[in-house]
Amino acid sequence: MRKTLVALTLTCLAGSSAAEEIGSVSTKFKLMGPNDKIVVEVFQDEDLPGIACYLSRAKTGGVSGAVGVAEDTSDASLECVQIGPVQLTDDIRSGKQDGEQVFKKRTSLLTKTMQVVRFYDAPRNAVVYLTYSDRIIEGSPKNSVSAVAIQPWPNAAAPAKSK
């Protein structure tokens, strides 16, 4: 039983997507352990590398936060921007990948995650990103959305034309 719990914990901790921390600010002083913070991170959509998303989220400090057992709140904000040329795949363009998870971060030891999913708005040629938090049993209605209108990129190679 104990080995199973340790293996499950390690698997859950390893499941976090990579994001680069840009910075953070303290929001609440903690006498023991790190302060509560708002952390700003950036990640890129692996399927659309010309888009970067900036996520600000709450991070619980204190002793429980320092050892990784605290549960972060569901508060988050999201802003995505075009940083290079964007080539939509056929699956994205057709809507087959609507709701596709592009980022996931564990916000408690076992049961809670914050994730970002992607949708394509074809009439406006825009990619829409939604962040929300969920748990195994009950999620949170707190969410944030960001839309990126796909623009032509200067000096980008034109896609090959098929005959």
Backbone as JSON, one array per atom type, in Angstrom:
{
  "sequence": "MRKTLVALTLTCLAGSSAAEEIGSVSTKFKLMGPNDKIVVEVFQDEDLPGIACYLSRAKTGGVSGAVGVAEDTSDASLECVQIGPVQLTDDIRSGKQDGEQVFKKRTSLLTKTMQVVRFYDAPRNAVVYLTYSDRIIEGSPKNSVSAVAIQPWPNAAAPAKSK",
  "N": [[0.83, -1.19, 0.0], [1.89, 1.27, 0.86], [4.04, 1.58, -0.94], [2.59, 1.81, -3.31], [1.22, 4.25, -2.91], [3.41, 6.03, -2.77], [4.45, 5.69, -5.38], [2.27, 6.61, -6.89], [2.16, 9.27, -6.04], [4.67, 10.24, -6.98], [4.29, 9.89, -9.73], [2.18, 11.7, -10.19], [3.41, 14.13, -9.51], [5.38, 14.26, -11.45], [3.87, 14.72, -13.67], [3.51, 17.38, -14.42], [3.41, 20.04, -16.78], [6.0, 21.7, -18.62], [6.95, 24.95, -17.8], [8.19, 28.25, -17.95], [9.24, 30.21, -15.31], [8.54, 33.57, -14.99], [8.45, 35.57, -13.06], [7.56, 36.61, -9.68], [5.38, 37.78, -7.05], [5.04, 38.52, -3.62], [2.18, 37.89, -1.64], [1.21, 37.4, 0.85], [2.58, 37.37, 4.02], [4.43, 34.8, 5.54], [5.34, 33.36, 8.53], [6.72, 30.98, 8.92], [8.33, 29.17, 6.46], [8.0, 29.72, 2.84], [6.48, 32.78, 1.55], [2.99, 33.32, 0.62], [2.23, 33.6, -2.85], [1.88, 35.3, -6.04], [2.48, 33.9, -9.04], [4.08, 34.33, -12.16], [4.12, 32.7, -15.18], [5.39, 31.41, -18.3], [4.5, 29.62, -21.21], [4.74, 27.7, -24.23], [2.58, 26.79, -26.88], [2.79, 23.6, -27.95], [1.88, 22.56, -30.4], [1.47, 24.84, -31.85], [3.89, 26.69, -32.19], [4.3, 29.41, -32.59], [2.89, 30.82, -30.77], [2.72, 32.16, -27.54], [1.86, 31.74, -24.13], [0.98, 33.48, -21.24], [0.67, 32.89, -17.89], [-0.75, 33.76, -14.87], [-0.84, 32.82, -11.53], [-2.06, 31.74, -8.32], [0.04, 30.79, -5.61], [0.48, 28.79, -2.91], [2.14, 29.33, 0.14], [4.08, 28.93, 3.1], [4.79, 26.28, 5.48], [3.56, 23.93, 4.53], [3.36, 24.54, 1.82], [6.05, 24.7, 1.17], [6.92, 22.06, 1.37], [5.39, 20.86, -0.52], [2.72, 19.99, -0.15], [0.59, 21.67, 0.09], [-2.53, 23.09, -1.04], [-3.1, 24.96, -3.86], [-5.04, 27.9, -4.61], [-7.77, 28.33, -6.97], [-7.44, 30.58, -8.45], [-6.53, 32.38, -11.31], [-5.04, 33.92, -14.2], [-4.91, 34.53, -17.71], [-3.05, 35.24, -20.63], [-2.48, 35.22, -24.0], [-0.25, 35.47, -26.79], [0.73, 36.18, -30.17], [3.86, 35.28, -31.27], [5.39, 34.66, -33.38], [5.42, 33.14, -36.7], [2.39, 31.37, -37.43], [1.27, 28.23, -38.13], [-1.5, 26.53, -38.77], [-2.54, 23.24, -38.05], [-4.27, 20.67, -39.92], [-6.03, 19.25, -38.25], [-6.43, 21.06, -36.14], [-7.52, 23.23, -37.52], [-9.9, 22.08, -38.51], [-11.35, 21.7, -36.24], [-11.16, 19.34, -34.88], [-9.39, 19.13, -32.79], [-10.42, 20.75, -30.83], [-10.67, 21.85, -27.53], [-8.4, 20.6, -26.76], [-5.84, 19.79, -24.5], [-3.23, 21.93, -23.65], [-1.54, 22.69, -21.69], [-0.69, 21.78, -18.36], [-0.76, 21.9, -14.88], [0.04, 20.75, -11.73], [-1.75, 21.52, -8.83], [-2.17, 20.74, -6.3], [-1.21, 18.12, -4.04], [-2.29, 15.58, -4.88], [-4.93, 15.7, -6.06], [-5.78, 17.99, -7.52], [-5.66, 20.06, -10.42], [-4.44, 22.64, -12.62], [-5.32, 23.68, -15.75], [-4.81, 24.38, -19.26], [-6.66, 24.73, -22.14], [-7.24, 24.48, -25.72], [-9.04, 26.08, -28.36], [-10.31, 26.5, -31.7], [-11.41, 29.27, -33.46], [-12.84, 29.47, -36.26], [-14.35, 31.31, -38.01], [-13.3, 33.8, -37.29], [-10.63, 33.41, -37.52], [-9.01, 32.8, -35.25], [-7.26, 31.67, -32.34], [-8.29, 30.3, -29.35], [-7.71, 30.27, -25.92], [-8.32, 28.65, -22.85], [-8.21, 28.73, -19.37], [-8.61, 26.73, -16.49], [-9.49, 25.16, -13.36], [-9.44, 21.91, -11.95], [-10.65, 19.12, -10.03], [-10.48, 15.74, -8.84], [-13.03, 15.05, -7.87], [-14.57, 17.48, -7.69], [-14.55, 20.44, -9.54], [-13.65, 23.9, -10.21], [-15.49, 26.87, -10.91], [-14.01, 29.08, -11.56], [-12.22, 30.83, -14.04], [-10.25, 31.77, -16.93], [-9.84, 33.44, -20.04], [-8.24, 33.74, -23.23], [-7.69, 35.15, -26.42], [-6.14, 34.73, -29.58], [-5.74, 36.41, -32.45], [-4.89, 35.21, -35.51], [-2.25, 36.42, -37.36], [-0.59, 37.48, -40.42], [2.92, 36.88, -40.59], [5.76, 38.92, -40.61], [8.47, 38.37, -42.87], [8.19, 35.63, -42.79], [8.4, 32.35, -44.06], [6.53, 31.5, -46.89], [3.85, 29.16, -46.97], [4.2, 26.04, -48.68], [2.71, 25.63, -51.84], [0.21, 23.4, -52.88], [-0.21, 21.31, -55.75]],
  "CA": [[0.0, 0.0, 0.0], [2.75, 2.44, 0.97], [4.76, 1.71, -2.21], [1.63, 2.29, -4.3], [1.0, 5.67, -2.64], [4.62, 6.74, -3.18], [4.51, 5.65, -6.85], [1.21, 7.49, -7.38], [2.6, 10.64, -5.75], [5.75, 10.59, -7.91], [3.69, 10.0, -11.06], [1.42, 12.95, -10.25], [4.34, 15.25, -9.5], [6.09, 14.29, -12.73], [2.94, 15.03, -14.74], [3.38, 18.8, -14.69], [3.99, 20.53, -18.01], [7.09, 22.64, -18.42], [6.71, 26.38, -17.99], [9.29, 29.06, -17.44], [8.77, 31.25, -14.39], [8.97, 34.92, -15.35], [8.63, 36.3, -11.81], [6.51, 36.42, -8.69], [5.24, 38.79, -6.0], [4.47, 37.99, -2.38], [0.86, 38.44, -1.31], [0.91, 37.19, 2.27], [3.77, 36.98, 4.77], [4.36, 33.57, 6.34], [6.43, 33.32, 9.5], [7.48, 29.76, 8.66], [8.24, 28.77, 5.06], [7.88, 30.82, 1.88], [5.24, 33.55, 1.53], [2.05, 33.07, -0.47], [2.68, 34.41, -3.98], [1.32, 35.2, -7.38], [3.59, 33.51, -9.91], [3.83, 34.51, -13.59], [4.85, 31.71, -15.96], [5.14, 31.42, -19.74], [4.68, 28.35, -21.92], [4.38, 27.77, -25.64], [1.73, 25.73, -27.39], [3.68, 22.72, -28.72], [1.35, 22.41, -31.75], [1.51, 26.16, -32.49], [5.02, 27.34, -31.5], [4.27, 30.86, -32.78], [2.03, 31.4, -29.74], [3.17, 32.01, -26.15], [0.82, 32.07, -23.16], [1.44, 33.93, -19.93], [-0.29, 32.46, -16.88], [-0.48, 34.17, -13.49], [-1.62, 31.93, -10.66], [-1.76, 31.79, -6.89], [0.88, 29.7, -5.1], [0.41, 28.78, -1.45], [3.43, 29.2, 0.82], [4.09, 28.29, 4.41], [5.49, 24.99, 5.59], [2.93, 22.95, 3.64], [3.75, 24.9, 0.46], [7.48, 24.4, 1.0], [7.13, 20.62, 1.2], [4.6, 20.41, -1.65], [1.44, 19.37, 0.18], [-0.46, 22.7, 0.13], [-3.39, 23.19, -2.22], [-3.21, 26.32, -4.37], [-6.4, 28.29, -4.98], [-8.06, 28.22, -8.4], [-7.31, 31.9, -9.06], [-5.54, 32.44, -12.38], [-5.32, 34.79, -15.33], [-4.21, 34.02, -18.88], [-2.92, 36.1, -21.8], [-1.68, 34.57, -25.04], [0.14, 36.39, -27.85], [1.46, 35.62, -31.31], [5.27, 35.7, -31.19], [6.03, 34.2, -34.6], [4.45, 32.62, -37.66], [1.53, 30.3, -36.93], [0.76, 27.31, -39.15], [-2.52, 25.67, -38.18], [-2.64, 21.9, -38.6], [-5.62, 20.36, -40.4], [-6.85, 18.85, -37.1], [-6.82, 22.28, -35.41], [-8.39, 24.02, -38.43], [-11.19, 21.41, -38.65], [-12.02, 21.63, -34.94], [-10.99, 18.02, -34.27], [-8.61, 19.25, -31.56], [-11.02, 21.71, -29.91], [-10.62, 21.37, -26.15], [-7.12, 19.91, -26.56], [-5.03, 20.3, -23.4], [-1.91, 22.4, -24.08], [-0.73, 22.93, -20.5], [-1.28, 21.25, -17.14], [0.08, 22.12, -13.71], [-0.52, 20.2, -10.51], [-1.89, 22.58, -7.83], [-2.22, 20.08, -4.99], [-0.4, 16.9, -4.07], [-2.86, 14.47, -5.65], [-6.27, 15.75, -6.65], [-6.18, 19.23, -8.2], [-4.78, 20.54, -11.49], [-4.81, 23.8, -13.4], [-4.99, 23.34, -17.12], [-5.15, 25.3, -20.35], [-7.11, 24.02, -23.33], [-7.26, 25.32, -26.91], [-10.13, 25.99, -29.33], [-10.09, 27.33, -32.89], [-12.57, 30.04, -33.9], [-12.59, 29.58, -37.69], [-14.84, 32.53, -38.67], [-12.45, 34.94, -36.95], [-9.24, 32.96, -37.64], [-8.41, 33.05, -33.94], [-7.07, 30.55, -31.43], [-8.8, 30.7, -28.05], [-7.18, 29.46, -24.82], [-9.12, 28.72, -21.63], [-7.6, 28.09, -18.2], [-9.52, 26.4, -15.4], [-8.94, 24.24, -12.37], [-10.35, 20.81, -11.66], [-10.3, 18.1, -9.04], [-11.04, 14.42, -9.16], [-14.45, 15.03, -7.55], [-15.26, 18.73, -7.97], [-13.7, 21.5, -10.06], [-13.99, 25.26, -9.84], [-15.95, 27.65, -12.05], [-13.09, 30.18, -11.86], [-11.56, 30.58, -15.31], [-9.78, 32.93, -17.67], [-9.76, 33.13, -21.46], [-7.45, 34.64, -24.06], [-7.82, 34.83, -27.84], [-5.07, 35.22, -30.44], [-6.12, 36.52, -33.86], [-3.71, 34.82, -36.28], [-1.86, 37.46, -38.32], [0.59, 37.14, -41.22], [4.14, 37.24, -39.87], [6.78, 39.45, -41.52], [9.64, 37.54, -43.18], [7.92, 34.2, -42.6], [8.35, 31.62, -45.34], [5.18, 31.18, -47.31], [3.65, 27.71, -47.04], [4.3, 25.48, -50.03], [1.41, 25.45, -52.5], [0.05, 22.07, -53.46], [-0.69, 21.37, -57.14]],
  "C": [[0.87, 1.26, 0.0], [3.52, 2.67, -0.33], [3.84, 2.26, -3.3], [1.38, 3.78, -4.14], [2.21, 6.5, -3.07], [4.73, 6.79, -4.7], [3.48, 6.59, -7.45], [1.6, 8.96, -7.18], [3.68, 11.08, -6.73], [5.22, 10.74, -9.33], [2.94, 11.32, -11.2], [2.34, 14.15, -10.28], [5.07, 15.37, -10.82], [5.2, 14.71, -13.88], [2.82, 16.49, -15.09], [4.06, 19.16, -16.0], [5.07, 21.56, -17.7], [6.62, 24.06, -18.7], [7.89, 27.11, -17.38], [8.72, 30.14, -16.52], [9.39, 32.58, -14.78], [9.27, 35.72, -14.09], [7.49, 36.01, -10.86], [6.5, 37.6, -7.73], [4.61, 38.13, -4.79], [3.13, 38.67, -2.11], [0.52, 38.3, 0.17], [2.17, 36.69, 2.96], [3.49, 35.7, 5.56], [5.57, 33.54, 7.26], [7.33, 32.11, 9.25], [7.26, 29.36, 7.2], [8.09, 29.97, 4.15], [6.52, 31.54, 2.0], [4.3, 33.01, 0.47], [2.43, 34.02, -1.59], [1.68, 34.36, -5.13], [2.52, 34.98, -8.28], [3.16, 33.76, -11.36], [4.74, 33.54, -14.34], [4.51, 31.88, -17.43], [5.35, 30.01, -20.28], [4.26, 28.56, -23.36], [3.53, 26.56, -26.01], [2.6, 24.86, -28.3], [3.2, 22.54, -30.16], [1.4, 23.71, -32.54], [2.63, 26.98, -31.84], [5.09, 28.84, -31.71], [3.4, 31.57, -31.76], [2.63, 31.11, -28.37], [2.03, 32.45, -25.24], [1.46, 32.39, -21.82], [0.33, 33.64, -18.93], [0.14, 33.02, -15.53], [-1.4, 33.32, -12.62], [-1.17, 32.07, -9.22], [-0.92, 30.57, -6.51], [0.94, 29.82, -3.58], [1.79, 28.54, -0.86], [3.3, 28.47, 2.14], [4.85, 26.98, 4.38], [4.89, 23.98, 4.62], [3.26, 23.26, 2.17], [5.19, 24.54, 0.17], [7.72, 22.92, 0.75], [6.22, 20.03, 0.12], [3.28, 19.75, -1.33], [0.3, 20.38, 0.26], [-1.28, 22.65, -1.14], [-3.48, 24.65, -2.63], [-4.66, 26.63, -4.71], [-6.55, 28.2, -6.5], [-7.93, 29.55, -9.13], [-6.2, 31.91, -10.1], [-6.0, 33.44, -13.44], [-4.43, 34.34, -16.48], [-4.2, 35.07, -19.98], [-2.0, 35.4, -22.78], [-1.43, 35.55, -26.18], [0.84, 35.63, -28.97], [2.87, 36.18, -31.26], [6.05, 35.28, -32.43], [4.98, 33.7, -35.57], [3.66, 31.46, -37.07], [0.99, 29.51, -38.12], [-0.22, 26.37, -38.47], [-2.5, 24.3, -38.85], [-4.08, 21.67, -39.08], [-6.55, 19.98, -39.25], [-7.3, 20.06, -36.29], [-7.82, 23.06, -36.26], [-9.79, 23.41, -38.53], [-11.98, 21.36, -37.35], [-11.88, 20.3, -34.25], [-10.22, 18.1, -32.95], [-9.17, 20.31, -30.62], [-11.07, 21.09, -28.51], [-9.34, 20.63, -25.83], [-6.33, 20.58, -25.42], [-3.65, 20.69, -23.91], [-0.99, 22.67, -22.9], [-1.46, 22.35, -19.3], [-0.29, 21.43, -16.01], [-0.64, 21.57, -12.49], [-0.58, 21.32, -9.46], [-2.22, 22.03, -6.44], [-1.46, 18.76, -5.14], [-0.98, 15.83, -4.98], [-4.08, 14.8, -6.49], [-6.58, 16.96, -7.52], [-5.16, 19.64, -9.25], [-5.34, 21.83, -12.07], [-4.41, 23.46, -14.82], [-5.43, 24.43, -18.09], [-5.51, 24.43, -21.55], [-7.27, 25.01, -24.48], [-8.48, 25.02, -27.77], [-9.76, 26.84, -30.54], [-11.4, 27.96, -33.31], [-12.35, 30.35, -35.38], [-13.13, 30.87, -38.33], [-13.97, 33.77, -38.41], [-10.96, 34.62, -37.06], [-8.46, 33.25, -36.36], [-8.29, 31.74, -33.16], [-7.43, 31.05, -30.04], [-8.25, 29.72, -27.0], [-8.0, 29.72, -23.57], [-8.34, 28.05, -20.5], [-8.67, 27.88, -17.14], [-8.85, 25.39, -14.48], [-9.94, 23.12, -12.14], [-9.77, 19.89, -10.6], [-10.9, 16.79, -9.49], [-12.54, 14.43, -8.94], [-15.15, 16.31, -7.98], [-14.27, 19.8, -8.43], [-14.14, 22.86, -9.57], [-14.49, 26.0, -11.07], [-15.04, 28.82, -12.38], [-12.31, 29.85, -13.12], [-11.06, 31.89, -15.9], [-9.61, 32.5, -19.12], [-8.91, 34.17, -22.18], [-7.58, 34.19, -25.5], [-6.68, 35.48, -28.61], [-5.58, 35.22, -31.87], [-4.86, 36.25, -34.68], [-3.46, 35.86, -37.37], [-0.71, 36.95, -39.19], [1.83, 37.63, -40.49], [5.18, 37.73, -40.86], [7.96, 38.49, -41.66], [9.43, 36.05, -42.93], [7.86, 33.53, -43.97], [6.91, 31.28, -45.65], [5.02, 29.67, -47.38], [3.69, 27.24, -48.49], [2.9, 25.26, -50.59], [1.34, 24.05, -53.1], [-0.57, 22.2, -54.85], [-1.89, 20.5, -57.34]]
}
